[in-house]
Amino acid sequence: MNGLTYQDVVAQIKDRLDIVDVVSKHVILKKSGGNYWGCCPFHNEKTPSFSVSPAKQIYKCFGCGEGGDVLSFLMKINNQSFAEVVKEQAEILGIELPNNFDKSKDNKDIKEQIYSCMKDAAEFYKKTLLENKTSEAYQYLANRGITDENIETYRLGFAPNAYDALQKFLKVKHNEEIQEKAGLIIKRENGNGFIDRFRNRITIPIFDEKGNIVAFGARAIEAGQNPKYLNSPETLVYNKSHVLYGLYHAKEAIKEKDSIVIMEGYFDVISAQVNGVKNAVGACGTALTDSHVKLISRYTQSRKIYLAFDTDKAGQMATKRGAEVIKEAFSGLGNIKQFDESFASTSENTDRYSCELRVVVPPEGKDPDEFIRENGAEAYAQVLRQAPLLVDFQIESVLKAYQKGMSPVEKSAIVKEVLPYLLEIGNNIVRDEYVKIVSSRLDITENSLQKELLNSSGKGLNNTYSQKPKPQTQLAPIVKKSLNISEKAQKNLLSMYLINESSYNIQTLNSILKEVEYTNDTLIIVKD
């Protein structure tokens, strides 16, 4: 007999869970003083206001007010009840539950019923696929190099072209309410009964990190069948912004390689994994999100990320959006520019929040699936090794429009497009090297490009430091007079700051600082 009480189990769980370890799986944390800080996972923010105390084993967000202990954090982040958290953590930690803890089938949690229903649906679809190897669906997969073993591993299947085939199979164990909550059936338009959501489609189960099937992607096999991909709706167990396709099968390889390859489609990921690129994942038919990036950060210490989207226009847009999301997710936690040479992925790298972001560009403009099937994993590994840093990719994507003999106006247009990427480079030495590259490619002088950079950065400075006028009653009057010793010191400090933080030369600094005036309260005001 197990003599532990419910309270004993809760106490043991809290003793064995470290709140910093638990929270860091969901939030990028940085130590400051005795606490850890990060951006709150419960509301949108750019400046970290979410604090975790290892001494007190509590968390607190000073932005939205959320706070509590490790169990309340798990309840909130996973949308679980207290009992669900206790049961799950006890199982993970090997803590025996009290004899009176509810384990009966009749009182199963709805989520557990959905998991069971999804598992049975996947088995039905898989059996349907494998029973007819002459079918169009099976031949489609075979032509993509997918074997029966792959079908078993990824639980691929086929949804028959019938309105109630799945319902008939599931109704023995799962009622209509659970099937609907799982997103497997939808109500008829006349409100009379239900129909199967997926019909005449190849089914691709989507697993969560623990191996539960939480959703399906379903591909059309007939010409004119729209949409090409039909995905499960969001449910109690599935939030597409929090799930990466293929992560369940890839997570050990991601840890081992300390890097992750993000692809666009389900079959890109499957093809990559079965051919040896085992650290590949996909974004489940949606754009990359902040939550996806946080999920990635759990498995890669160096955060070496490869964006390997398709080479068409949509894929290029996905690359651009994905890069912005990744940079935004890591903002507010120090200098994490992905192209800075100090962020190479090495064991000596002491900044755990660095991110090395690269863009995979297969030769001949082929999509990952096509390239890997035709050339193999080793050839793709070579492509990964040669993948340019994001800044190189961005600049090259602009420069490739250059043609010899372009007019000055046309060159100027290219310069205007490339300037934002150059301005993002915080290291002056690195930026100067890129200035040499760009000016050489465009057949312009480095001096002219540097002047354009200075003009653009000067505009940025004005935008940063100038403010809209406030009501006169709130402003101290500006007094034009000779600078006193204190004000001269401020001006000197400002010039030192600008020299350290920018590429300004002395002449430019002098012209900027001429526009600086001081109030009686020594408030620095920069003129428009």
PEVEN-V264770 format. One record per residue. N is the residue number from 0. PHI is phi in degrees with one decimal (* if undefined). BURIAL is 1 if it has 9 or more other C-alpha atoms within 8 Angstrom, else 0. D_FIRST is the distance of its C-alpha to the first C-alpha in Angstrom with 1 decimal. Layout:
N&PHI&BURIAL&D_FIRST ; N&PHI&BURIAL&D_FIRST
This chain:
0&*&0&0.0 ; 1&-87.9&0&3.8 ; 2&-89.4&0&6.1 ; 3&-68.1&0&9.1 ; 4&-91.2&0&11.6 ; 5&-58.3&1&14.2 ; 6&-64.7&0&16.7 ; 7&-61.8&0&14.8 ; 8&-62.8&1&14.8 ; 9&-59.9&1&18.5 ; 10&-63.4&0&19.5 ; 11&-63.9&1&18.2 ; 12&-62.2&1&20.0 ; 13&-65.6&1&23.1 ; 14&-67.5&0&23.1 ; 15&-94.4&0&23.1 ; 16&-97.0&1&25.6 ; 17&-97.6&1&29.2 ; 18&-63.7&1&31.3 ; 19&-66.3&1&34.4 ; 20&-62.6&0&32.8 ; 21&-67.7&1&31.3 ; 22&-66.5&1&34.6 ; 23&-66.8&1&36.8 ; 24&-76.0&1&35.5 ; 25&-121.7&1&37.2 ; 26&-132.5&1&39.9 ; 27&-78.4&1&42.5 ; 28&-106.6&0&42.2 ; 29&-133.4&1&44.8 ; 30&-74.5&0&44.3 ; 31&-144.1&0&46.8 ; 32&69.2&0&46.5 ; 33&-89.7&0&42.9 ; 34&-114.7&1&41.7 ; 35&-113.1&1&41.7 ; 36&-128.8&1&43.8 ; 37&-163.2&1&44.2 ; 38&-80.8&1&45.3 ; 39&-61.9&1&42.9 ; 40&-80.3&0&41.0 ; 41&-104.1&0&41.1 ; 42&-154.6&0&44.9 ; 43&-78.1&0&47.9 ; 44&-156.3&0&49.5 ; 45&-106.6&0&51.6 ; 46&-99.5&0&51.4 ; 47&-58.5&1&47.9 ; 48&-129.9&1&46.6 ; 49&-100.4&1&42.8 ; 50&-112.1&1&41.5 ; 51&-123.5&1&38.2 ; 52&-104.7&1&37.4 ; 53&-68.4&1&35.3 ; 54&-69.5&0&35.5 ; 55&-93.2&0&34.2 ; 56&56.7&1&32.0 ; 57&-136.5&1&33.7 ; 58&-128.3&1&36.4 ; 59&-153.9&1&39.4 ; 60&-101.3&1&42.2 ; 61&-87.2&1&45.5 ; 62&-94.6&0&47.0 ; 63&-107.2&0&44.9 ; 64&93.1&0&42.6 ; 65&-62.3&0&39.2 ; 66&-170.0&1&36.8 ; 67&155.1&1&33.2 ; 68&-99.5&1&30.3 ; 69&-64.6&1&28.8 ; 70&-72.3&1&26.6 ; 71&-67.3&1&29.5 ; 72&-63.8&1&31.6 ; 73&-63.4&1&29.4 ; 74&-60.6&1&29.3 ; 75&-71.4&0&33.1 ; 76&-71.5&1&34.0 ; 77&-101.5&0&31.8 ; 78&54.1&0&32.3 ; 79&-116.8&1&28.5 ; 80&-78.1&0&26.6 ; 81&-61.0&1&24.3 ; 82&-63.4&0&21.2 ; 83&-62.6&0&22.8 ; 84&-63.4&1&23.3 ; 85&-61.2&1&19.8 ; 86&-62.8&1&18.3 ; 87&-65.9&0&21.1 ; 88&-69.4&1&20.9 ; 89&-62.0&1&17.2 ; 90&-65.6&1&17.8 ; 91&-64.0&0&20.9 ; 92&-86.2&0&19.5 ; 93&74.9&0&16.4 ; 94&-95.2&1&14.1 ; 95&-73.6&0&10.7 ; 96&-81.3&1&10.9 ; 97&-59.5&1&8.9 ; 98&-61.5&0&7.4 ; 99&-91.5&0&10.7 ; 100&-68.4&0&12.9 ; 101&-70.2&0&15.7 ; 102&-121.9&0&16.0 ; 103&-68.5&0&18.1 ; 104&-63.5&0&21.5 ; 105&-64.4&0&23.4 ; 106&-105.8&0&22.5 ; 107&-58.2&1&23.3 ; 108&-63.8&0&25.2 ; 109&-58.7&0&28.9 ; 110&-60.9&0&29.2 ; 111&-64.8&0&26.6 ; 112&-66.1&1&28.7 ; 113&-65.8&1&31.8 ; 114&-56.2&1&30.5 ; 115&-64.0&0&29.7 ; 116&-64.6&1&33.1 ; 117&-65.7&1&34.9 ; 118&-62.2&1&33.4 ; 119&-67.0&1&34.5 ; 120&-63.0&1&37.9 ; 121&-62.4&1&38.4 ; 122&-65.4&1&37.7 ; 123&-63.0&1&40.2 ; 124&-62.9&1&42.9 ; 125&-65.0&1&42.4 ; 126&-62.4&1&42.7 ; 127&-60.8&1&45.8 ; 128&-66.5&1&47.3 ; 129&-75.2&1&46.8 ; 130&-74.4&0&47.9 ; 131&-132.7&0&51.4 ; 132&-82.0&0&52.6 ; 133&-99.7&0&56.2 ; 134&-69.5&0&55.3 ; 135&-62.0&0&56.7 ; 136&-64.9&1&53.3 ; 137&-64.7&1&52.4 ; 138&-66.9&1&55.8 ; 139&-59.7&1&55.7 ; 140&-66.9&1&52.6 ; 141&-61.2&1&54.1 ; 142&-66.4&0&57.2 ; 143&-92.6&0&55.2 ; 144&81.0&0&53.8 ; 145&-92.0&1&50.3 ; 146&-93.8&0&49.0 ; 147&-60.8&0&46.4 ; 148&-63.0&0&44.0 ; 149&-65.2&1&44.6 ; 150&-59.9&1&44.0 ; 151&-66.5&1&40.6 ; 152&-63.2&0&39.7 ; 153&-98.7&0&40.8 ; 154&54.8&1&40.0 ; 155&-66.6&1&43.7 ; 156&-155.8&1&44.7 ; 157&-141.1&1&47.4 ; 158&-91.9&1&47.4 ; 159&-59.1&1&49.7 ; 160&-83.9&0&52.8 ; 161&-144.8&0&51.5 ; 162&-80.1&0&50.4 ; 163&-139.3&1&47.3 ; 164&-60.7&1&46.2 ; 165&-69.1&1&43.0 ; 166&-57.4&1&42.2 ; 167&-61.7&0&42.6 ; 168&-71.3&0&40.2 ; 169&-81.1&1&37.5 ; 170&-64.4&1&37.7 ; 171&-64.5&0&35.5 ; 172&-113.7&0&32.4 ; 173&-131.6&1&33.7 ; 174&-75.4&1&35.7 ; 175&-62.4&0&38.9 ; 176&-61.0&0&37.4 ; 177&-69.2&1&35.0 ; 178&-60.4&1&37.8 ; 179&-70.2&1&40.1 ; 180&-62.5&1&37.6 ; 181&-79.7&1&37.2 ; 182&81.1&1&41.0 ; 183&-88.4&1&41.6 ; 184&-131.5&1&43.8 ; 185&-132.6&1&46.3 ; 186&-69.7&1&48.0 ; 187&-64.1&1&51.4 ; 188&-61.0&0&54.4 ; 189&-83.7&0&55.1 ; 190&78.2&0&51.6 ; 191&-99.4&0&51.1 ; 192&87.4&0&48.0 ; 193&-129.5&1&46.9 ; 194&-130.5&1&48.2 ; 195&-64.5&1&46.5 ; 196&-68.4&0&47.0 ; 197&-103.2&1&47.7 ; 198&-140.0&1&50.4 ; 199&55.4&1&52.5 ; 200&-141.3&1&51.0 ; 201&-74.3&1&49.2 ; 202&-102.7&1&45.7 ; 203&-125.8&1&44.2 ; 204&-64.6&1&40.5 ; 205&-110.1&1&39.7 ; 206&-97.5&1&36.3 ; 207&-84.8&1&34.6 ; 208&-62.9&0&33.5 ; 209&-91.1&0&30.1 ; 210&97.2&0&31.8 ; 211&-77.2&1&31.4 ; 212&-81.0&1&34.6 ; 213&-112.6&1&35.7 ; 214&-165.5&1&39.4 ; 215&-133.4&1&42.3 ; 216&-105.8&1&45.8 ; 217&-134.2&1&48.2 ; 218&-100.1&1&51.6 ; 219&-67.9&1&54.6 ; 220&-117.7&1&56.3 ; 221&-106.7&0&59.5 ; 222&-63.1&0&62.5 ; 223&84.5&0&62.9 ; 224&-83.3&0&59.2 ; 225&-118.8&0&58.2 ; 226&-73.8&0&56.4 ; 227&-61.2&0&56.0 ; 228&-120.4&1&52.4 ; 229&-116.0&1&50.2 ; 230&-113.5&1&47.0 ; 231&-60.7&1&43.9 ; 232&-75.5&0&44.0 ; 233&-72.1&1&41.7 ; 234&-134.8&1&38.4 ; 235&-61.0&0&35.1 ; 236&-110.3&1&34.1 ; 237&-134.6&1&37.5 ; 238&-125.1&1&39.9 ; 239&-60.9&1&42.7 ; 240&-79.0&1&43.6 ; 241&-116.5&1&40.1 ; 242&-126.4&1&39.9 ; 243&-108.7&1&41.9 ; 244&-65.6&1&42.5 ; 245&88.0&1&41.5 ; 246&-63.7&1&39.5 ; 247&-58.0&1&36.3 ; 248&-82.6&0&38.3 ; 249&-102.0&1&40.4 ; 250&-60.7&1&38.1 ; 251&-68.9&0&37.6 ; 252&-67.2&1&41.4 ; 253&-62.9&1&42.2 ; 254&-63.5&1&40.2 ; 255&-65.0&0&41.9 ; 256&-85.0&0&45.4 ; 257&53.8&1&44.8 ; 258&-159.0&1&46.9 ; 259&-139.3&1&46.6 ; 260&-111.2&1&49.2 ; 261&-99.3&1&49.3 ; 262&-112.4&1&51.0 ; 263&-96.2&1&52.1 ; 264&-113.6&1&51.1 ; 265&-58.4&1&48.2 ; 266&-74.2&0&50.3 ; 267&-59.8&1&51.6 ; 268&-67.1&1&48.0 ; 269&-60.4&1&47.1 ; 270&-59.0&1&50.4 ; 271&-64.2&1&49.9 ; 272&-66.1&1&46.4 ; 273&-71.7&1&47.2 ; 274&-100.8&1&50.3 ; 275&110.7&0&48.7 ; 276&-89.8&1&48.8 ; 277&-80.8&1&45.0 ; 278&-99.2&1&44.9 ; 279&-93.3&1&46.5 ; 280&-139.5&1&45.2 ; 281&-135.5&1&46.8 ; 282&-99.8&1&46.8 ; 283&53.5&1&45.8 ; 284&68.9&0&49.3 ; 285&-135.8&0&49.6 ; 286&-70.0&0&51.2 ; 287&-62.2&1&49.4 ; 288&-121.0&1&47.7 ; 289&-58.3&1&46.7 ; 290&-66.1&0&43.0 ; 291&-60.9&1&43.7 ; 292&-64.6&1&45.2 ; 293&-64.0&1&42.2 ; 294&-64.1&1&40.0 ; 295&-59.3&1&42.4 ; 296&-65.5&1&42.2 ; 297&-69.8&1&38.5 ; 298&-107.6&1&39.3 ; 299&-122.9&1&42.8 ; 300&-67.1&0&43.3 ; 301&-82.4&1&47.1 ; 302&53.4&1&47.2 ; 303&-90.3&1&49.7 ; 304&-119.7&1&50.2 ; 305&-108.2&1&52.5 ; 306&-95.2&1&53.8 ; 307&-125.7&1&54.7 ; 308&-81.3&1&55.8 ; 309&-61.7&1&58.4 ; 310&-90.5&1&62.0 ; 311&-76.6&0&63.5 ; 312&-61.7&0&64.3 ; 313&-63.2&0&61.0 ; 314&-65.2&1&59.2 ; 315&-65.3&1&61.5 ; 316&-66.0&0&60.6 ; 317&-63.0&1&56.9 ; 318&-62.5&1&57.4 ; 319&-62.8&0&59.3 ; 320&-64.9&1&56.6 ; 321&-60.8&1&53.8 ; 322&-62.3&1&55.5 ; 323&-64.8&0&56.0 ; 324&-63.3&1&52.4 ; 325&-63.5&1&51.2 ; 326&-63.4&1&53.7 ; 327&-65.6&0&52.9 ; 328&-63.0&1&49.1 ; 329&-96.3&1&49.8 ; 330&-73.0&1&52.4 ; 331&82.3&0&52.1 ; 332&-121.0&1&50.2 ; 333&99.2&0&53.3 ; 334&-75.5&0&55.9 ; 335&-125.7&1&54.3 ; 336&-55.1&1&57.3 ; 337&-70.1&1&56.3 ; 338&-102.5&1&59.7 ; 339&-71.1&1&60.0 ; 340&-61.7&0&60.4 ; 341&-77.5&0&57.9 ; 342&-108.8&1&55.0 ; 343&-66.2&0&55.0 ; 344&-81.1&1&51.6 ; 345&-136.3&0&51.3 ; 346&-66.0&0&48.7 ; 347&-82.4&0&51.1 ; 348&-67.5&1&50.9 ; 349&-90.1&0&49.5 ; 350&-91.9&0&49.6 ; 351&-70.7&0&46.3 ; 352&-101.1&1&47.7 ; 353&-71.7&1&50.6 ; 354&-142.5&1&51.2 ; 355&-103.4&1&53.4 ; 356&-109.1&1&54.4 ; 357&-126.3&1&56.4 ; 358&-116.9&1&57.9 ; 359&-87.1&1&58.0 ; 360&-126.5&1&61.4 ; 361&-62.7&1&61.7 ; 362&-63.4&0&65.3 ; 363&67.9&0&67.3 ; 364&65.2&0&65.2 ; 365&-86.3&1&62.6 ; 366&-71.4&1&59.2 ; 367&-53.9&1&56.2 ; 368&-58.5&1&55.2 ; 369&-62.8&0&58.8 ; 370&-64.6&1&59.5 ; 371&-66.1&1&56.3 ; 372&-64.8&1&56.9 ; 373&-84.4&0&60.5 ; 374&-118.8&1&60.3 ; 375&91.1&1&56.8 ; 376&-68.2&1&54.1 ; 377&-64.9&0&56.2 ; 378&-64.3&1&59.1 ; 379&-70.3&1&56.8 ; 380&-60.4&1&55.3 ; 381&-66.5&0&58.9 ; 382&-62.1&1&59.3 ; 383&-62.8&1&56.3 ; 384&-62.9&0&57.7 ; 385&-95.8&0&61.0 ; 386&-61.4&1&59.5 ; 387&-74.6&1&61.4 ; 388&-62.1&1&60.0 ; 389&-54.5&1&60.0 ; 390&-62.9&1&63.2 ; 391&-63.1&0&65.0 ; 392&-63.0&1&64.0 ; 393&-63.1&1&65.0 ; 394&-66.4&1&68.4 ; 395&-64.8&0&69.1 ; 396&-63.4&0&68.4 ; 397&-84.5&1&71.2 ; 398&-67.7&1&73.6 ; 399&-65.5&0&73.6 ; 400&-77.8&0&75.7 ; 401&-73.2&1&78.5 ; 402&-130.1&0&81.5 ; 403&-58.6&0&84.5 ; 404&92.4&0&87.4 ; 405&-63.9&0&85.4 ; 406&-74.7&0&87.3 ; 407&-55.6&0&86.5 ; 408&-65.1&0&85.2 ; 409&-66.4&0&82.8 ; 410&-63.3&1&81.7 ; 411&-61.4&0&81.2 ; 412&-64.8&0&78.9 ; 413&-67.3&1&76.7 ; 414&-59.2&1&76.6 ; 415&-59.6&0&75.6 ; 416&-75.5&0&72.6 ; 417&-87.9&1&71.5 ; 418&-55.0&1&71.9 ; 419&-57.2&0&68.5 ; 420&-70.1&1&66.7 ; 421&-67.7&1&68.9 ; 422&-68.8&1&68.3 ; 423&-72.9&0&64.5 ; 424&-77.1&1&64.9 ; 425&-79.3&1&64.3 ; 426&-84.3&0&65.6 ; 427&-62.3&1&69.4 ; 428&-66.0&0&69.9 ; 429&-63.3&1&67.8 ; 430&-61.8&1&69.6 ; 431&-61.0&0&73.0 ; 432&-65.1&0&72.1 ; 433&-69.2&1&71.3 ; 434&-61.2&1&74.5 ; 435&-61.1&1&76.4 ; 436&-63.2&0&74.7 ; 437&-65.0&1&75.3 ; 438&-64.4&1&78.9 ; 439&-66.7&1&79.7 ; 440&-64.9&0&78.3 ; 441&-90.6&1&80.2 ; 442&58.5&0&83.4 ; 443&-126.5&1&83.5 ; 444&-81.6&0&83.8 ; 445&-62.3&1&80.9 ; 446&-61.2&0&82.7 ; 447&-66.2&0&82.9 ; 448&-68.8&1&79.2 ; 449&-62.4&1&78.4 ; 450&-63.8&0&80.6 ; 451&-63.0&1&78.7 ; 452&-62.9&1&75.4 ; 453&-63.1&1&76.9 ; 454&-61.5&0&78.1 ; 455&-67.7&1&74.8 ; 456&-69.7&1&72.8 ; 457&-63.7&0&75.4 ; 458&-62.9&0&74.7 ; 459&-63.5&0&71.0 ; 460&-63.5&0&71.7 ; 461&-61.7&1&73.6 ; 462&-64.4&0&70.9 ; 463&-78.2&0&68.3 ; 464&-100.3&0&70.2 ; 465&-79.2&1&72.6 ; 466&-128.3&0&71.4 ; 467&-68.6&0&72.8 ; 468&-59.3&0&75.0 ; 469&-96.3&0&73.4 ; 470&-53.8&0&75.3 ; 471&-58.4&0&78.0 ; 472&-65.8&0&76.7 ; 473&-97.8&0&73.6 ; 474&-109.2&0&75.6 ; 475&-74.9&1&77.5 ; 476&-63.3&0&81.0 ; 477&-78.6&0&81.7 ; 478&-109.7&0&84.3 ; 479&-88.2&0&86.4 ; 480&-157.0&0&87.5 ; 481&-65.2&0&87.5 ; 482&-73.4&0&84.1 ; 483&-84.7&0&83.3 ; 484&-61.2&0&81.6 ; 485&-62.6&0&78.1 ; 486&-69.6&1&78.7 ; 487&-61.7&1&80.1 ; 488&-63.1&0&76.9 ; 489&-61.5&0&74.9 ; 490&-63.9&1&77.1 ; 491&-63.6&0&76.7 ; 492&-63.4&0&72.9 ; 493&-62.8&0&72.9 ; 494&-65.6&1&75.0 ; 495&-62.6&0&72.8 ; 496&-61.9&0&69.8 ; 497&-64.8&1&71.6 ; 498&-63.6&1&72.8 ; 499&-71.9&0&69.3 ; 500&-102.2&0&67.6 ; 501&-149.5&0&70.2 ; 502&-102.9&0&73.0 ; 503&-65.5&1&75.8 ; 504&-92.1&0&78.9 ; 505&-62.1&0&81.0 ; 506&-62.5&0&83.4 ; 507&-64.4&0&80.7 ; 508&-61.3&1&79.0 ; 509&-61.2&0&82.3 ; 510&-68.0&0&82.9 ; 511&-69.2&0&79.5 ; 512&-71.1&1&79.7 ; 513&-64.5&0&83.2 ; 514&-88.1&0&81.4 ; 515&-94.5&1&79.2 ; 516&-124.3&1&80.3 ; 517&-127.6&1&78.9 ; 518&-90.5&1&78.7 ; 519&-60.9&1&79.3 ; 520&-92.5&0&75.6 ; 521&54.0&0&75.6 ; 522&-85.7&0&73.7 ; 523&-76.7&0&74.3 ; 524&-125.6&1&75.5 ; 525&-100.2&1&76.3 ; 526&-66.5&0&79.0 ; 527&-70.6&0&78.7
